[in-house]
C-alpha cells in the first residue's frame, strides 16, 4: 500500500535533515509582507490623524506586539508555557534604563547604586540592545537545566523562576531602586517610528525563525520529543536556543517600554502583564506568528474600548473598574473551549490563504467530477 506522509512526519523529516521548505512566496513567504503592510498602514494612518492620544495608544500597542511575538516564539514552537518570560521583559527594561540614564541622575535617584553602574552611560538604541543582551545572558545562564522539563513540571518551574526574578527586581535596591518607582527622567525616546521599526524587524525575525531548520526541530520536539530524539534531534539544545532567543526579544520589548513610559516598577512585569500576553496568544492562536499578531490587535482594541466604557460607567456612579480584565478572561475561556487554536486556527496569513478564502468552493458529484 502507498503510504501518505502526515504534516508532522514532513516536519520531522525536514527538521532532521536540516532542510528548508522550497521557496513559494504566495503560500509561505508572503506572510511577512502582509503583516508588515497591515502594521505599517495602521501606523501611517494614525500618524496622519495627528491625534496624540491615539498615537500613544498605538505606540504602546506596538511595544506589546513585540513582547507577544517573543512570547509566541518559544511557547508556540515548543508547546511549553514560558511563565518566566515577563521576567526577562522586566530585566531588559531595568537594564536598558540603567545604561541610558545620565550618571548624575542615577547618583541623585539611587545614591546606593553600585559605582560601576552609576558611571555607565549609552545612547538610546545601544542601551536598548544592551538591555536585551543582559536578559539573554541571564536566560542562557539559568535555562539549560530547565529545558529537560516538559508539561506541568516545566510550567511550574518556569512560574517559580518568574517569582525569583520578580523578587530580585523588587528588592535589589542597589540596582532597581527596590520597591520604589524607577524614573528615567528626560524625554520619551521610544517614538511611534522607533517602535514601528523594531516591530517590523521582530515580525520578520520571528517568522523566519519559525520557518528555519531550528524552528522545525523545535516544533518536532513539541509534537513528540521521543520521535525527535530518535531522529537525531537534541530537543534540550533546540529548546535552549529558542528560550534564549525569546528572552532577547522580551528584553528588547522591555527596553522600548521603559523609554516610552519613563517610570517603571517590578510590578509592571508580573502577573497582570503575563495574563495580557497569554490572552493575546490564546485568542489569536499560539501556533502561528499571524495568531500572535491578530491576538494582540484584538485584545488591544477590546481593552481600550472596555476601558472607555469603564470610565463612562464610573462617571455615572457605577463602579466598573476591572471590567476589561474580566471580559478578556471570559473571552479567553470561550476561545479555549470553542476554538482552542485561536482566531487563525494555527495558520499563517498568506496570499494563497486569502485566495482560497475568496475562491468559490468546488464540489464533487458521485462520479468524482468537480462542479
BAKOLRO-88775 format. One record per residue (C-alpha): residue in one letter; x, y, z. Coordinates in Angstrom, 3 decimals. Example, Ala and Ser with C-alpha at 12.3 -4.5 7.8 and 13.67 -1.06 7.14 Angstrom:
REM BAKOLRO-88775
atom r->A; east->12.300; north->-4.500; up->7.800 $
atom r->S; east->13.670; north->-1.060; up->7.140 $
REM end
This chain:
REM BAKOLRO-88775
atom r->X; east->0.000; north->0.000; up->0.000 $
atom r->X; east->1.160; north->3.536; up->-0.708 $
atom r->X; east->1.942; north->5.429; up->2.455 $
atom r->X; east->0.805; north->9.061; up->2.830 $
atom r->X; east->3.023; north->11.290; up->4.952 $
atom r->X; east->1.303; north->13.457; up->7.531 $
atom r->X; east->2.216; north->17.087; up->8.202 $
atom r->X; east->4.038; north->16.113; up->11.399 $
atom r->X; east->6.084; north->13.483; up->9.586 $
atom r->X; east->7.055; north->16.005; up->6.907 $
atom r->X; east->8.115; north->18.463; up->9.574 $
atom r->X; east->10.117; north->15.772; up->11.346 $
atom r->X; east->11.865; north->14.714; up->8.167 $
atom r->X; east->12.721; north->18.281; up->7.168 $
atom r->X; east->13.979; north->19.123; up->10.642 $
atom r->X; east->16.108; north->16.003; up->11.000 $
atom r->X; east->17.751; north->16.622; up->7.631 $
atom r->X; east->18.240; north->20.317; up->8.347 $
atom r->X; east->16.485; north->21.161; up->5.074 $
atom r->X; east->14.334; north->24.182; up->4.356 $
atom r->X; east->10.957; north->24.412; up->2.646 $
atom r->X; east->11.034; north->25.285; up->-1.033 $
atom r->X; east->10.564; north->28.923; up->-1.940 $
atom r->X; east->6.886; north->29.662; up->-2.506 $
atom r->X; east->6.096; north->33.330; up->-1.992 $
atom r->X; east->2.302; north->33.148; up->-2.106 $
atom r->X; east->1.899; north->30.256; up->0.329 $
atom r->X; east->4.671; north->30.969; up->2.831 $
atom r->X; east->6.888; north->33.996; up->2.395 $
atom r->X; east->4.084; north->36.467; up->1.720 $
atom r->X; east->3.135; north->36.322; up->5.409 $
atom r->X; east->5.827; north->38.783; up->6.476 $
atom r->X; east->4.914; north->41.224; up->3.704 $
atom r->X; east->1.213; north->41.148; up->4.620 $
atom r->X; east->1.743; north->41.545; up->8.368 $
atom r->X; east->4.258; north->44.353; up->7.906 $
atom r->X; east->1.954; north->46.072; up->5.403 $
atom r->X; east->-1.011; north->45.911; up->7.806 $
atom r->X; east->1.005; north->47.254; up->10.747 $
atom r->X; east->2.698; north->49.966; up->8.688 $
atom r->X; east->-0.607; north->51.022; up->7.122 $
atom r->X; east->-2.213; north->51.424; up->10.544 $
atom r->X; east->0.830; north->53.326; up->11.804 $
atom r->X; east->0.922; north->55.752; up->8.881 $
atom r->X; east->-2.828; north->56.368; up->9.153 $
atom r->X; east->-2.578; north->57.127; up->12.886 $
atom r->X; east->0.397; north->59.423; up->12.273 $
atom r->X; east->-1.656; north->61.189; up->9.593 $
atom r->X; east->-4.553; north->61.673; up->12.023 $
atom r->X; east->-2.119; north->63.503; up->14.344 $
atom r->X; east->-4.117; north->62.791; up->17.493 $
atom r->X; east->-1.588; north->62.394; up->20.364 $
atom r->X; east->-3.869; north->60.188; up->22.465 $
atom r->X; east->-4.390; north->57.649; up->19.661 $
atom r->X; east->-0.724; north->57.821; up->18.687 $
atom r->X; east->0.277; north->56.987; up->22.287 $
atom r->X; east->-2.092; north->54.004; up->22.336 $
atom r->X; east->-0.669; north->52.733; up->19.043 $
atom r->X; east->2.953; north->53.108; up->20.190 $
atom r->X; east->2.226; north->51.245; up->23.422 $
atom r->X; east->0.382; north->48.542; up->21.474 $
atom r->X; east->3.294; north->48.064; up->19.075 $
atom r->X; east->5.646; north->47.558; up->22.028 $
atom r->X; east->3.203; north->44.992; up->23.393 $
atom r->X; east->3.140; north->43.321; up->19.965 $
atom r->X; east->6.929; north->42.915; up->20.086 $
atom r->X; east->6.594; north->41.340; up->23.524 $
atom r->X; east->3.828; north->38.988; up->22.310 $
atom r->X; east->5.911; north->37.871; up->19.334 $
atom r->X; east->8.801; north->36.958; up->21.613 $
atom r->X; east->6.388; north->35.068; up->23.854 $
atom r->X; east->4.963; north->33.165; up->20.885 $
atom r->X; east->8.415; north->32.328; up->19.502 $
atom r->X; east->9.089; north->29.897; up->22.349 $
atom r->X; east->5.597; north->28.937; up->23.511 $
atom r->X; east->4.179; north->28.393; up->20.036 $
atom r->X; east->7.094; north->26.353; up->18.716 $
atom r->X; east->7.936; north->24.371; up->21.860 $
atom r->X; east->4.440; north->23.933; up->23.309 $
atom r->X; east->5.709; north->24.939; up->26.770 $
atom r->X; east->4.099; north->27.847; up->28.616 $
atom r->X; east->7.007; north->30.136; up->29.490 $
atom r->X; east->5.796; north->31.819; up->32.671 $
atom r->X; east->9.204; north->33.406; up->33.247 $
atom r->X; east->9.076; north->35.388; up->30.002 $
atom r->X; east->7.762; north->38.633; up->31.508 $
atom r->X; east->10.637; north->38.484; up->33.982 $
atom r->X; east->13.061; north->38.899; up->31.084 $
atom r->X; east->10.959; north->41.781; up->29.790 $
atom r->X; east->11.490; north->43.413; up->33.182 $
atom r->X; east->15.225; north->42.689; up->33.165 $
atom r->X; east->15.561; north->44.331; up->29.761 $
atom r->X; east->13.538; north->47.329; up->30.927 $
atom r->X; east->15.635; north->47.983; up->34.032 $
atom r->X; east->18.980; north->47.187; up->32.373 $
atom r->X; east->18.383; north->49.477; up->29.392 $
atom r->X; east->17.173; north->52.237; up->31.724 $
atom r->X; east->20.335; north->51.988; up->33.807 $
atom r->X; east->22.518; north->52.009; up->30.701 $
atom r->X; east->20.881; north->55.107; up->29.202 $
atom r->X; east->20.381; north->57.285; up->32.302 $
atom r->X; east->22.706; north->60.181; up->32.978 $
atom r->X; east->25.230; north->59.340; up->35.752 $
atom r->X; east->24.217; north->62.452; up->37.704 $
atom r->X; east->20.555; north->61.411; up->37.651 $
atom r->X; east->21.420; north->57.880; up->38.796 $
atom r->X; east->23.522; north->59.261; up->41.659 $
atom r->X; east->20.676; north->61.527; up->42.744 $
atom r->X; east->17.869; north->58.946; up->42.439 $
atom r->X; east->19.728; north->55.854; up->43.679 $
atom r->X; east->22.696; north->57.021; up->45.786 $
atom r->X; east->23.489; north->53.442; up->46.842 $
atom r->X; east->23.767; north->52.173; up->43.252 $
atom r->X; east->26.982; north->50.302; up->42.540 $
atom r->X; east->29.647; north->52.771; up->41.314 $
atom r->X; east->30.361; north->50.890; up->38.090 $
atom r->X; east->26.654; north->51.087; up->37.183 $
atom r->X; east->26.456; north->54.784; up->38.032 $
atom r->X; east->29.228; north->55.558; up->35.558 $
atom r->X; east->27.642; north->53.644; up->32.670 $
atom r->X; east->26.026; north->55.771; up->30.000 $
atom r->X; east->24.994; north->54.685; up->26.500 $
atom r->X; east->22.863; north->56.276; up->23.769 $
atom r->X; east->19.263; north->55.125; up->23.458 $
atom r->X; east->19.494; north->52.394; up->20.782 $
atom r->X; east->22.715; north->50.795; up->22.140 $
atom r->X; east->21.193; north->50.896; up->25.641 $
atom r->X; east->18.054; north->49.064; up->24.463 $
atom r->X; east->20.128; north->46.420; up->22.661 $
atom r->X; east->22.436; north->46.058; up->25.667 $
atom r->X; east->19.423; north->45.562; up->27.954 $
atom r->X; east->18.104; north->42.840; up->25.644 $
atom r->X; east->21.562; north->41.236; up->25.683 $
atom r->X; east->21.569; north->41.228; up->29.508 $
atom r->X; east->18.190; north->39.461; up->29.515 $
atom r->X; east->19.504; north->36.915; up->27.011 $
atom r->X; east->22.670; north->36.254; up->29.041 $
atom r->X; east->20.701; north->35.691; up->32.245 $
atom r->X; east->18.368; north->33.330; up->30.382 $
atom r->X; east->21.381; north->31.490; up->28.954 $
atom r->X; east->22.820; north->31.025; up->32.455 $
atom r->X; east->19.695; north->29.696; up->34.169 $
atom r->X; east->17.848; north->27.907; up->31.348 $
atom r->X; east->19.882; north->24.809; up->30.473 $
atom r->X; east->18.733; north->22.542; up->33.357 $
atom r->X; east->15.118; north->23.671; up->32.847 $
atom r->X; east->14.929; north->22.581; up->29.219 $
atom r->X; east->14.631; north->18.893; up->30.109 $
atom r->X; east->11.323; north->19.583; up->31.850 $
atom r->X; east->8.028; north->19.408; up->29.950 $
atom r->X; east->4.288; north->19.597; up->30.554 $
atom r->X; east->3.114; north->20.623; up->34.035 $
atom r->X; east->6.521; north->20.229; up->35.676 $
atom r->X; east->8.134; north->22.556; up->33.144 $
atom r->X; east->5.396; north->25.179; up->33.524 $
atom r->X; east->5.554; north->25.131; up->37.333 $
atom r->X; east->9.331; north->25.514; up->37.246 $
atom r->X; east->9.031; north->28.477; up->34.881 $
atom r->X; east->6.478; north->30.047; up->37.225 $
atom r->X; east->8.848; north->29.639; up->40.168 $
atom r->X; east->11.590; north->31.309; up->38.130 $
atom r->X; east->9.269; north->34.249; up->37.435 $
atom r->X; east->8.771; north->34.678; up->41.198 $
atom r->X; east->12.534; north->34.662; up->41.772 $
atom r->X; east->13.095; north->37.299; up->39.059 $
atom r->X; east->10.279; north->39.479; up->40.404 $
atom r->X; east->11.656; north->39.357; up->43.954 $
atom r->X; east->15.108; north->40.369; up->42.707 $
atom r->X; east->13.714; north->43.241; up->40.651 $
atom r->X; east->11.552; north->44.495; up->43.521 $
atom r->X; east->14.121; north->44.142; up->46.322 $
atom r->X; east->17.555; north->44.800; up->44.803 $
atom r->X; east->17.694; north->48.449; up->45.852 $
atom r->X; east->21.277; north->48.970; up->44.649 $
atom r->X; east->20.208; north->48.257; up->41.064 $
atom r->X; east->16.461; north->48.716; up->40.566 $
atom r->X; east->15.653; north->51.178; up->43.393 $
atom r->X; east->13.846; north->48.346; up->45.195 $
atom r->X; east->10.054; north->48.574; up->45.539 $
atom r->X; east->10.119; north->52.287; up->44.694 $
atom r->X; east->9.476; north->53.689; up->41.231 $
atom r->X; east->12.459; north->53.793; up->38.906 $
atom r->X; east->12.283; north->57.068; up->36.955 $
atom r->X; east->14.411; north->57.551; up->33.856 $
atom r->X; east->13.999; north->61.289; up->33.505 $
atom r->X; east->14.366; north->63.222; up->30.284 $
atom r->X; east->12.063; north->62.989; up->27.294 $
atom r->X; east->10.364; north->59.983; up->25.712 $
atom r->X; east->12.723; north->58.280; up->23.247 $
atom r->X; east->10.528; north->55.393; up->22.060 $
atom r->X; east->8.535; north->57.199; up->19.414 $
atom r->X; east->5.934; north->55.734; up->17.072 $
atom r->X; east->8.540; north->55.290; up->14.331 $
atom r->X; east->11.116; north->53.680; up->16.612 $
atom r->X; east->8.540; north->51.191; up->17.908 $
atom r->X; east->7.276; north->50.505; up->14.378 $
atom r->X; east->10.793; north->49.946; up->13.035 $
atom r->X; east->11.669; north->47.446; up->15.749 $
atom r->X; east->8.297; north->45.705; up->15.320 $
atom r->X; east->8.936; north->45.182; up->11.598 $
atom r->X; east->12.336; north->43.665; up->12.359 $
atom r->X; east->10.887; north->41.376; up->15.050 $
atom r->X; east->7.977; north->40.210; up->12.858 $
atom r->X; east->10.445; north->39.290; up->10.125 $
atom r->X; east->12.823; north->37.541; up->12.502 $
atom r->X; east->10.167; north->35.554; up->14.400 $
atom r->X; east->8.567; north->34.300; up->11.197 $
atom r->X; east->11.852; north->33.252; up->9.623 $
atom r->X; east->12.803; north->31.575; up->12.900 $
atom r->X; east->9.582; north->29.565; up->12.686 $
atom r->X; east->10.341; north->28.525; up->9.099 $
atom r->X; east->14.022; north->27.773; up->9.762 $
atom r->X; east->15.501; north->24.367; up->10.460 $
atom r->X; east->15.786; north->25.279; up->14.158 $
atom r->X; east->12.110; north->26.246; up->14.286 $
atom r->X; east->11.053; north->22.962; up->12.667 $
atom r->X; east->13.217; north->20.988; up->15.077 $
atom r->X; east->11.632; north->22.841; up->17.993 $
atom r->X; east->8.124; north->22.055; up->16.742 $
atom r->X; east->9.121; north->18.427; up->16.238 $
atom r->X; east->10.201; north->18.240; up->19.882 $
atom r->X; east->6.824; north->19.758; up->20.772 $
atom r->X; east->4.846; north->17.148; up->18.827 $
atom r->X; east->6.859; north->14.119; up->20.004 $
atom r->X; east->10.172; north->14.593; up->21.766 $
atom r->X; east->10.904; north->10.861; up->21.733 $
atom r->X; east->10.494; north->10.682; up->17.965 $
atom r->X; east->12.622; north->13.820; up->17.687 $
atom r->X; east->15.362; north->12.234; up->19.776 $
atom r->X; east->15.271; north->9.029; up->17.754 $
atom r->X; east->15.757; north->11.065; up->14.551 $
atom r->X; east->18.878; north->12.729; up->15.953 $
atom r->X; east->17.380; north->15.987; up->17.243 $
atom r->X; east->18.754; north->17.189; up->20.583 $
atom r->X; east->15.480; north->18.591; up->21.959 $
atom r->X; east->17.215; north->20.101; up->25.016 $
atom r->X; east->19.542; north->22.091; up->22.772 $
atom r->X; east->16.839; north->23.367; up->20.412 $
atom r->X; east->14.602; north->24.333; up->23.334 $
atom r->X; east->17.523; north->26.156; up->24.931 $
atom r->X; east->18.218; north->28.115; up->21.763 $
atom r->X; east->14.552; north->29.045; up->21.370 $
atom r->X; east->14.258; north->30.054; up->25.034 $
atom r->X; east->17.318; north->32.306; up->24.936 $
atom r->X; east->16.203; north->33.922; up->21.685 $
atom r->X; east->12.764; north->34.555; up->23.168 $
atom r->X; east->14.381; north->36.213; up->26.211 $
atom r->X; east->16.325; north->38.578; up->23.936 $
atom r->X; east->13.130; north->39.758; up->22.209 $
atom r->X; east->11.447; north->40.142; up->25.599 $
atom r->X; east->14.356; north->42.241; up->26.861 $
atom r->X; east->14.134; north->44.339; up->23.700 $
atom r->X; east->10.444; north->44.994; up->24.301 $
atom r->X; east->11.180; north->45.878; up->27.919 $
atom r->X; east->13.815; north->48.419; up->26.898 $
atom r->X; east->11.457; north->50.083; up->24.449 $
atom r->X; east->8.729; north->50.137; up->27.093 $
atom r->X; east->10.901; north->51.751; up->29.781 $
atom r->X; east->11.982; north->54.507; up->27.368 $
atom r->X; east->8.339; north->55.048; up->26.424 $
atom r->X; east->6.708; north->55.110; up->29.860 $
atom r->X; east->9.779; north->56.692; up->31.614 $
atom r->X; east->8.905; north->55.264; up->35.042 $
atom r->X; east->8.801; north->51.565; up->35.877 $
atom r->X; east->8.370; north->49.226; up->38.825 $
atom r->X; east->8.868; north->45.486; up->39.212 $
atom r->X; east->5.091; north->45.099; up->39.414 $
atom r->X; east->4.820; north->46.229; up->35.796 $
atom r->X; east->6.383; north->42.910; up->34.766 $
atom r->X; east->4.467; north->40.371; up->36.773 $
atom r->X; east->1.154; north->38.526; up->36.668 $
atom r->X; east->-1.024; north->41.204; up->35.068 $
atom r->X; east->1.407; north->41.585; up->32.156 $
atom r->X; east->1.709; north->37.812; up->31.808 $
atom r->X; east->-2.079; north->37.478; up->31.701 $
atom r->X; east->-2.287; north->40.106; up->28.954 $
atom r->X; east->0.334; north->38.373; up->26.804 $
atom r->X; east->-1.202; north->34.958; up->27.388 $
atom r->X; east->-4.688; north->36.176; up->26.452 $
atom r->X; east->-3.359; north->37.637; up->23.196 $
atom r->X; east->-1.616; north->34.415; up->22.237 $
atom r->X; east->-4.591; north->32.222; up->23.169 $
atom r->X; east->-7.185; north->34.365; up->21.383 $
atom r->X; east->-5.049; north->34.853; up->18.280 $
atom r->X; east->-3.600; north->31.355; up->18.142 $
atom r->X; east->-0.297; north->30.284; up->19.680 $
atom r->X; east->0.785; north->28.101; up->16.734 $
atom r->X; east->1.403; north->30.935; up->14.279 $
atom r->X; east->3.041; north->34.343; up->14.093 $
atom r->X; east->-0.134; north->35.677; up->12.488 $
atom r->X; east->-2.065; north->34.439; up->15.522 $
atom r->X; east->0.128; north->36.462; up->17.892 $
atom r->X; east->-0.237; north->39.486; up->15.609 $
atom r->X; east->-4.038; north->39.402; up->15.364 $
atom r->X; east->-4.418; north->38.358; up->19.004 $
atom r->X; east->-2.512; north->41.476; up->20.069 $
atom r->X; east->-4.683; north->43.582; up->17.774 $
atom r->X; east->-7.985; north->42.105; up->19.003 $
atom r->X; east->-7.179; north->42.243; up->22.729 $
atom r->X; east->-5.775; north->45.773; up->22.488 $
atom r->X; east->-8.919; north->47.058; up->20.751 $
atom r->X; east->-11.140; north->45.211; up->23.246 $
atom r->X; east->-9.271; north->46.560; up->26.266 $
atom r->X; east->-9.256; north->50.145; up->25.014 $
atom r->X; east->-12.978; north->50.012; up->24.249 $
atom r->X; east->-13.781; north->48.445; up->27.606 $
atom r->X; east->-11.664; north->50.984; up->29.479 $
atom r->X; east->-13.575; north->53.834; up->27.883 $
atom r->X; east->-16.790; north->52.078; up->28.905 $
atom r->X; east->-15.420; north->51.705; up->32.446 $
atom r->X; east->-14.729; north->55.416; up->32.640 $
atom r->X; east->-18.204; north->56.242; up->31.384 $
atom r->X; east->-19.884; north->53.933; up->33.896 $
atom r->X; east->-17.699; north->55.210; up->36.748 $
atom r->X; east->-18.580; north->58.813; up->35.969 $
atom r->X; east->-22.264; north->57.892; up->36.056 $
atom r->X; east->-21.845; north->56.475; up->39.571 $
atom r->X; east->-21.412; north->52.766; up->38.803 $
atom r->X; east->-18.094; north->51.245; up->39.919 $
atom r->X; east->-16.811; north->49.249; up->36.948 $
atom r->X; east->-13.056; north->49.046; up->37.489 $
atom r->X; east->-11.614; north->45.689; up->36.438 $
atom r->X; east->-14.350; north->45.026; up->33.904 $
atom r->X; east->-11.889; north->44.900; up->30.988 $
atom r->X; east->-9.833; north->42.150; up->32.658 $
atom r->X; east->-12.967; north->40.144; up->33.428 $
atom r->X; east->-14.273; north->40.375; up->29.865 $
atom r->X; east->-10.895; north->39.421; up->28.354 $
atom r->X; east->-10.646; north->36.473; up->30.770 $
atom r->X; east->-14.126; north->35.252; up->29.781 $
atom r->X; east->-13.225; north->35.690; up->26.122 $
atom r->X; east->-10.065; north->33.641; up->26.611 $
atom r->X; east->-12.026; north->30.846; up->28.314 $
atom r->X; east->-14.519; north->30.769; up->25.451 $
atom r->X; east->-11.738; north->30.511; up->22.902 $
atom r->X; east->-10.071; north->27.696; up->24.838 $
atom r->X; east->-13.356; north->25.772; up->24.831 $
atom r->X; east->-14.780; north->26.585; up->21.398 $
atom r->X; east->-11.707; north->27.391; up->19.305 $
atom r->X; east->-8.512; north->26.252; up->21.065 $
atom r->X; east->-6.342; north->27.147; up->18.055 $
atom r->X; east->-7.440; north->30.775; up->18.181 $
atom r->X; east->-8.746; north->33.133; up->15.513 $
atom r->X; east->-6.242; north->31.999; up->12.904 $
atom r->X; east->-6.653; north->28.291; up->13.663 $
atom r->X; east->-2.879; north->27.918; up->13.867 $
atom r->X; east->-2.441; north->29.001; up->10.234 $
atom r->X; east->-0.462; north->31.894; up->8.817 $
atom r->X; east->-1.892; north->34.776; up->6.817 $
atom r->X; east->-0.670; north->34.477; up->3.221 $
atom r->X; east->-1.666; north->35.361; up->-0.322 $
atom r->X; east->-2.618; north->31.768; up->-1.006 $
atom r->X; east->-4.803; north->31.650; up->2.118 $
atom r->X; east->-6.557; north->34.853; up->1.018 $
atom r->X; east->-7.128; north->33.448; up->-2.466 $
atom r->X; east->-8.579; north->30.253; up->-1.023 $
atom r->X; east->-10.826; north->32.299; up->1.245 $
atom r->X; east->-12.457; north->34.157; up->-1.651 $
atom r->X; east->-12.234; north->31.357; up->-4.213 $
atom r->X; east->-15.591; north->29.641; up->-4.943 $
atom r->X; east->-15.804; north->26.249; up->-3.321 $
atom r->X; east->-15.758; north->23.233; up->-5.603 $
atom r->X; east->-17.892; north->20.182; up->-5.007 $
atom r->X; east->-17.635; north->16.734; up->-6.488 $
atom r->X; east->-20.527; north->14.634; up->-7.670 $
atom r->X; east->-20.884; north->10.898; up->-7.327 $
atom r->X; east->-18.727; north->10.325; up->-10.414 $
atom r->X; east->-15.843; north->12.286; up->-8.898 $
atom r->X; east->-16.268; north->15.232; up->-11.279 $
atom r->X; east->-15.797; north->18.730; up->-9.869 $
atom r->X; east->-18.682; north->21.208; up->-10.039 $
REM end
